[in-house]
């Protein structure tokens, strides 16, 4: 992607953004690169002084909790973390406090031995996929529930796996289960990967869906990988904790991914964690031997982290651990803090629908679909079969007159940056994703003003 030339060097006001020519960006709808697009807009802002309403990259927009910064500075100042390598599986305090945080917000029971620190959730995803692939070397594919975080599919490819996708924009509930069952039966699948809440739809799988997926994973010996990067960001208006359903409620063998980037507005320090369930830790896997010189998934995980990054940033681990401890002790109400994203999302959705846009909602289940019989889940409430998108960090929408890529360009010319859903491996041809992370209510009102030229 080539960045715009010197014709844009002079500072322009927001009102003149629509006069810019973005042709020199050479955006390609068939090969849209999110990272290149992000850097190109950064360059335009820095060289022209133009102010875009940035809703493209998933960057946290709330102030970093002061405790994080104070503790990290203190650890650097005392010289201990600066001169000592971090434990490559993570500090004991980080793993302990994260386990409490997880247990408070899920129906799981983690301890520090279930968790390993990584350089952000992205590395945790890579480690999880490498472990799941290594457990069963005879399986050549990974199945993804999309639309989803683009790097996770790139990671699968780099591991030499075939990439298979099921688009949850079109399949949910029993229809989703049917699709998964067909893929498991027809292909040699090592792992199934999804996020909850998802990027970009901000939806979560229901207990009924999770129970069915768990059954299928056990039947076909597929490792489920659940990305909970945004754990804590599904908030209630009163700031109370929302307990999110998890695959771990229905099977003993699974991998999970966590991150501190969004929940603590601490993205730059790259602290994430991978969770390995007790069921996986208590068995040995001969296929791991040739890759990691061990049959233990715990030791394989530690080896993979060490061989790629040799650990996560030391002082930042202490900062996250101390902040999580205050959250766990209810000294900080993180849900109330993160609820600001929910407020922005609700405001933005009202603005969109009043301006001729349509929100992208989940497809409701059909009345005439075949029902997959589920065992041991009769206690689940049928009313909970579908979890509709919540108000949160991401909003997906479309306009009937534009394709996904056309709408991205149209809004770009108005100084508004979003991403086409095609870049998230979505089959929806008209949708775009907007992130409210950096979009304050003031910025969203500017969005409304710029739409006069739409």
C-alpha positions in Angstrom: 0.0 0.0 0.0 1.5 3.3 -1.1 0.9 6.3 1.1 -0.4 9.6 -0.4 2.1 12.0 -1.8 3.0 15.6 -1.2 -0.2 17.0 -2.5 -1.6 16.3 1.0 1.3 17.9 2.9 -0.6 21.2 3.7 -2.8 21.2 6.8 -6.5 20.8 6.0 -9.5 21.4 8.2 -12.0 18.6 8.8 -14.5 20.4 6.5 -12.1 20.0 3.5 -11.4 16.3 4.0 -13.9 15.3 1.3 -11.7 17.1 -1.2 -8.8 14.8 -0.6 -7.8 12.2 -3.2 -7.2 8.8 -1.6 -6.4 7.1 -4.9 -2.7 7.1 -4.1 -3.3 4.7 -1.2 -3.9 2.0 -3.8 -6.5 0.2 -1.7 -7.3 -3.2 -3.1 -10.7 -4.7 -2.2 -9.3 -8.2 -2.9 -6.2 -7.8 -0.8 -7.1 -5.3 1.9 -4.3 -5.2 4.6 -5.6 -3.8 7.9 -2.1 -3.0 9.3 -1.0 -1.2 6.1 -4.3 0.8 6.1 -3.8 1.8 9.7 -0.2 3.0 9.1 -1.3 4.9 6.0 -3.9 6.9 7.9 -1.4 7.5 10.7 1.0 8.9 8.1 -1.7 11.1 6.6 -2.6 12.6 10.0 1.0 13.2 10.9 2.0 14.8 7.6 -1.2 16.8 6.8 -2.6 17.7 10.2 -6.0 16.3 9.1 -8.1 15.0 11.9 -9.8 11.7 11.0 -12.4 10.1 13.2 -10.4 6.9 13.9 -12.7 3.9 14.1 -10.5 1.5 12.2 -8.0 -0.2 14.5 -9.2 -1.8 17.8 -7.2 0.6 20.1 -8.4 1.3 23.6 -9.4 5.0 24.1 -9.8 5.2 27.9 -7.0 6.5 30.1 -4.6 3.9 31.3 -5.3 3.1 34.9 -2.8 5.2 37.0 -2.0 2.1 39.1 -0.5 0.3 36.0 1.9 3.2 35.2 2.9 3.8 38.9 3.7 0.2 39.6 5.6 -0.3 36.3 7.7 2.8 36.9 8.4 1.7 40.5 9.6 -1.7 39.2 11.8 -0.1 36.6 13.2 2.4 39.1 14.3 -0.2 41.7 16.3 -1.9 38.9 15.2 -5.5 39.7 12.9 -6.1 36.7 15.2 -4.2 34.3 18.3 -6.4 35.0 16.5 -9.7 35.5 14.9 -11.9 32.9 11.2 -12.5 33.6 10.0 -16.1 34.3 9.2 -17.3 30.8 5.9 -18.7 32.0 5.0 -15.5 33.7 5.3 -14.1 37.2 3.5 -15.9 40.0 1.6 -12.8 41.0 0.3 -12.2 37.4 -0.9 -15.8 36.9 -2.5 -15.9 40.4 -4.4 -12.6 40.0 -5.5 -13.3 36.5 -7.0 -16.6 37.6 -9.1 -14.8 40.2 -10.2 -12.3 37.5 -11.2 -15.1 35.2 -13.1 -17.0 37.9 -15.1 -13.9 38.8 -16.2 -13.4 35.2 -16.8 -17.0 34.1 -18.2 -20.2 35.5 -14.7 -21.7 35.5 -12.2 -22.4 38.2 -8.6 -21.6 37.1 -5.5 -21.5 39.3 -2.1 -20.0 38.5 -0.9 -23.4 37.1 -3.5 -23.1 34.3 -2.0 -19.8 33.0 1.1 -18.8 31.1 2.1 -15.2 30.3 2.6 -14.1 26.6 3.4 -11.0 24.7 -0.3 -10.0 24.3 -3.3 -12.0 23.2 -2.0 -12.3 19.7 1.0 -14.4 20.8 -1.3 -16.4 23.1 -3.4 -17.3 20.0 -0.4 -18.4 18.2 0.9 -20.6 21.0 -2.6 -22.1 21.5 -2.8 -23.0 17.8 0.7 -24.4 17.8 -0.1 -26.6 20.8 -3.4 -27.8 19.4 -1.7 -28.6 16.1 1.1 -30.4 17.9 -1.2 -32.6 19.9 -2.4 -34.3 16.7 0.1 -34.1 13.9 -2.0 -36.2 11.6 -4.6 -33.5 11.3 -4.0 -30.9 8.6 -6.7 -28.2 9.2 -8.0 -25.6 11.7 -11.6 -24.5 11.7 -12.4 -20.8 12.5 -15.8 -19.3 13.3 -15.7 -16.0 11.4 -15.8 -13.1 10.9 -12.8 -12.9 13.3 -9.5 -11.4 14.1 -7.5 -11.7 10.9 -4.0 -12.6 12.4 -5.4 -15.8 13.9 -6.0 -17.2 10.4 -2.6 -16.0 9.3 -1.1 -17.9 12.2 -2.8 -21.1 11.2 -1.4 -20.8 7.7 2.1 -20.2 9.1 1.7 -23.4 11.0 1.1 -25.2 7.7 -2.5 -25.8 8.3 -5.5 -25.6 5.9 -7.8 -22.8 6.8 -11.6 -23.6 7.1 -14.2 -21.1 8.0 -17.9 -21.0 9.1 -19.5 -17.5 8.9 -21.5 -16.9 12.1 -23.2 -14.0 10.4 -25.3 -16.6 8.6 -25.2 -19.6 10.9 -26.2 -19.7 14.6 -27.8 -22.1 17.0 -28.5 -25.6 15.5 -27.6 -24.4 12.0 -24.1 -23.5 13.4 -23.8 -26.9 15.1 -24.8 -28.7 11.9 -22.1 -26.8 9.9 -19.4 -27.7 12.5 -20.4 -31.3 12.6 -20.2 -31.5 8.8 -16.7 -29.9 8.8 -15.5 -32.2 11.6 -16.8 -35.3 9.7 -15.3 -34.3 6.3 -11.9 -32.9 7.3 -9.0 -33.7 9.6 -9.4 -30.8 12.0 -6.9 -30.2 14.8 -8.6 -27.2 16.4 -11.7 -25.0 16.3 -11.1 -21.3 17.1 -13.5 -18.5 18.0 -13.7 -15.3 20.1 -16.3 -14.4 22.8 -17.2 -11.6 22.6 -16.2 -11.7 18.9 -14.2 -9.2 16.9 -16.0 -7.7 14.9 -19.6 -8.7 15.7 -19.3 -8.3 19.5 -21.5 -11.4 20.0 -21.0 -14.5 22.2 -21.9 -18.1 21.7 -24.8 -19.3 23.8 -24.5 -22.1 26.4 -26.5 -24.4 24.1 -24.1 -23.8 21.2 -21.1 -24.2 23.5 -22.4 -27.5 24.9 -23.0 -28.9 21.4 -19.5 -27.8 20.2 -17.9 -29.4 23.3 -19.7 -32.7 22.5 -18.5 -32.6 18.9 -14.9 -31.7 19.9 -14.9 -34.8 22.2 -16.4 -37.0 19.6 -13.9 -36.0 16.8 -11.0 -35.2 19.1 -10.7 -31.6 18.2 -9.2 -29.0 20.6 -11.4 -26.0 21.2 -9.6 -22.6 21.5 -11.7 -19.9 23.0 -10.4 -16.3 22.7 -11.6 -14.2 25.6 -9.4 -11.2 24.9 -12.2 -8.9 25.8 -13.2 -10.6 29.1 -14.6 -7.9 31.4 -15.8 -5.7 28.6 -19.3 -7.2 28.4 -20.7 -4.8 31.0 -24.0 -4.1 32.7 -25.2 -0.5 33.0 -24.8 -0.7 36.8 -21.2 -1.7 36.6 -21.9 -5.2 37.9 -19.9 -8.2 36.7 -21.4 -10.2 33.7 -20.5 -13.9 33.8 -19.8 -15.0 30.3 -20.6 -18.6 29.2 -17.6 -20.7 28.2 -16.7 -24.0 26.5 -15.0 -24.9 29.8 -18.4 -25.5 31.4 -19.0 -28.4 29.0 -15.7 -30.1 28.4 -12.5 -30.6 30.4 -10.1 -30.2 27.4 -9.7 -26.7 26.0 -7.3 -23.8 25.5 -8.2 -20.1 26.2 -6.7 -16.7 25.4 -6.7 -13.6 27.6 -5.3 -10.1 27.3 -4.8 -6.9 29.4 -4.7 -4.6 26.4 -8.3 -3.5 26.2 -9.5 -4.1 29.8 -6.8 -2.0 31.3 -6.1 0.3 28.4 -2.6 -1.1 28.5 -2.1 -2.2 24.9 1.4 -0.9 24.4 3.0 -3.2 27.1 1.8 -6.5 25.4 0.7 -8.6 28.3 -1.5 -11.6 27.5 -2.0 -15.1 28.8 -2.8 -18.5 27.5 -5.0 -20.8 29.6 -4.6 -24.6 29.5 -7.4 -26.6 31.1 -6.7 -29.3 33.7 -8.0 -32.0 31.3 -5.3 -31.2 28.8 -2.6 -30.9 31.5 -3.2 -34.2 33.0 -2.5 -36.2 29.9 0.6 -36.9 27.8 0.8 -36.4 24.0 3.3 -38.4 22.1 2.9 -36.2 19.0 4.3 -33.2 20.8 7.7 -35.0 21.2 9.1 -34.2 17.8 8.2 -30.5 18.0 8.9 -29.7 21.7 11.0 -32.6 23.0 8.3 -33.4 25.6 4.9 -35.1 25.8 3.6 -32.6 28.3 1.5 -29.7 27.0 2.6 -27.6 29.9 6.3 -28.0 29.1 5.6 -27.6 25.4 3.8 -24.3 26.1 6.7 -23.0 28.2 9.2 -24.1 25.5 7.2 -22.4 22.7 7.0 -19.1 24.6 10.7 -19.2 25.5 11.7 -20.0 22.0 9.7 -17.1 20.5 9.9 -14.3 23.0 11.7 -15.7 26.1 8.9 -14.2 28.2 6.7 -11.2 28.4 7.8 -7.7 29.6 8.9 -8.0 33.2 7.9 -4.7 34.8 4.6 -4.7 32.9 3.7 -8.1 34.3 4.0 -6.7 37.9 1.9 -3.7 36.9 -0.9 -5.8 35.5 -0.7 -8.2 38.5 -1.0 -5.3 41.0 -3.9 -3.7 39.1 -5.8 -7.0 38.8 -5.3 -7.5 42.5 -7.0 -4.2 43.2 -9.8 -5.1 40.8 -10.2 -8.5 42.4 -10.4 -6.8 45.8 -13.1 -4.5 44.5 -10.8 -1.4 45.0 -11.3 -0.7 41.3 -14.6 -1.2 39.5 -13.3 -2.0 36.0 -16.7 -2.9 34.7 -18.0 0.6 35.5 -14.9 2.1 33.8 -15.3 0.0 30.7 -19.1 0.8 30.5 -18.1 4.0 28.7 -17.6 1.9 25.6 -21.1 0.6 26.0 -22.5 4.1 26.3 -20.6 5.2 23.1 -21.8 2.1 21.3 -25.5 2.7 22.1 -25.1 6.4 21.1 -23.4 5.4 17.9 -26.0 2.8 16.9 -28.8 5.4 17.4 -26.9 7.8 15.2 -26.4 5.2 12.5 -30.0 4.0 12.3 -31.2 7.7 12.2 -28.8 8.3 9.3 -30.0 5.6 6.9 -27.5 2.8 7.9 -28.5 -0.7 9.0 -26.9 -2.4 12.0 -25.6 -5.9 11.2 -27.4 -8.3 13.4 -27.0 -12.1 13.8 -29.2 -14.2 11.5 -32.0 -15.7 13.5 -32.4 -19.5 13.5 -34.8 -20.9 10.9 -37.9 -22.7 12.1 -37.5 -25.7 9.9 -33.9 -26.7 10.5 -32.9 -30.2 11.6 -32.4 -30.4 15.4 -29.1 -31.9 16.6 -29.9 -33.9 19.7 -27.8 -32.8 22.7 -27.2 -34.9 25.8 -26.7 -33.5 29.3 -27.9 -30.0 28.4 -31.6 -30.3 29.2 -31.2 -27.9 32.0 -30.3 -25.1 29.6 -33.0 -22.5 28.9 -34.1 -22.6 25.3 -34.6 -18.8 25.4 -30.8 -18.6 25.8 -30.1 -20.4 22.5 -29.0 -17.1 20.8 -27.0 -14.3 22.3 -27.6 -11.2 20.2 -24.8 -8.7 19.8 -24.2 -6.6 22.9 -23.4 -2.9 23.0 -19.6 -2.6 23.2 -16.2 -2.0 21.7 -17.2 -2.8 18.0 -20.2 -1.9 15.9 -20.9 -3.4 12.5 -23.2 -1.7 10.0 -23.9 -1.3 6.3 -25.7 0.8 3.7 -27.9 -0.6 1.1 -26.3 1.5 -1.7 -22.7 0.4 -1.1 -20.6 -2.6 -0.9 -18.3 -3.2 2.0 -15.3 -1.7 0.3 -17.2 1.2 -1.3 -18.6 2.2 2.0 -15.1 2.1 3.5 -13.9 4.5 0.8 -16.9 6.7 1.0 -16.5 7.2 4.7 -12.7 7.7 4.3 -13.4 10.6 2.0 -15.4 12.2 4.8 -12.5 11.7 7.3 -14.0 8.6 8.9 -11.9 5.4 9.1 -13.6 2.0 9.3 -12.7 -1.5 8.1 -14.5 -3.6 5.5 -15.9 -6.8 7.0 -14.2 -8.7 4.1 -10.9 -8.2 5.9 -12.3 -10.3 8.8 -13.2 -13.2 6.5 -16.8 -12.3 6.4 -19.2 -13.3 3.6 -21.3 -10.2 4.2 -20.7 -8.1 1.1 -21.9 -4.8 2.5 -20.8 -4.5 6.1 -18.1 -2.5 7.8 -16.7 -2.6 11.4 -16.2 0.5 13.5 -14.4 0.6 16.8 -15.6 3.1 19.4 -12.4 2.8 21.4 -11.0 6.2 20.3 -14.3 7.7 19.4 -15.6 9.8 22.2 -19.1 11.2 22.3 -17.7 14.4 20.9 -16.1 12.5 18.0 -19.3 10.7 17.3 -21.1 14.0 17.1 -18.5 15.0 14.5 -19.3 11.8 12.7 -23.0 12.9 12.5 -21.9 16.3 11.2 -19.8 14.8 8.4 -22.6 12.6 7.3 -24.3 15.7 5.9 -21.9 15.2 2.9 -22.7 11.5 2.6 
